[in-house]
């Protein structure tokens, strides 16, 4: 019966019918549209959806439970895919149609969504095809503090081309610098990007493109 989310108390009982904190359940977010990403942060969960970003938390400061949760919409910024998200020291970065965004703690408390392409590479970003923004892949190098997004510079003409990438957009989260790479097609076709940490979390971190 795993996955059916039965509650411990019998909901039809006369006395003990209440939900318990350890019960399962379903949280409905009205108007969210398709949900692309769930991201745990602080004492709750960020929900990235087609119609905005929501934050789910509880009143005790230790997360949410079946009988104690609050849903707050923190932004109207829309999500368009699942593959651009990257975790940088506990904070999410992601792409959508009009820019690249970061979710971070606000000075007055709570969370805020900040565009990092406005005033920097907005015109460069606008030239990237929408299809490429939907299929971009990402990885974060924790030693160099650099996020790398791989994407296509042109629209694809086949399924195979859709998942073959020839550009890399780098972002240094320390000095806030963007810089692009172009991939030499004679070296092969990039299919994915991944960072592998050495045994035991050692400082030996290697960047790898999958051809």
Protein Blocks (a to p, Z undefined) as FASTA:
>chain_A
ZZjlpafbdfkbmklmcccfkbgcddddehklpafbdcdehjbccdddfkbccddddfko
naccfklccdddfbfcdcfbfklpcceehiacdddfkbccdddddfkgpjddddfkgopl
mmmmmmpcfklmmmgccdddfklopacddddfbdcfbfklmmccfbdcdddfklopacdd
dddfknopcfbdcddddehhiabdcddddZZ
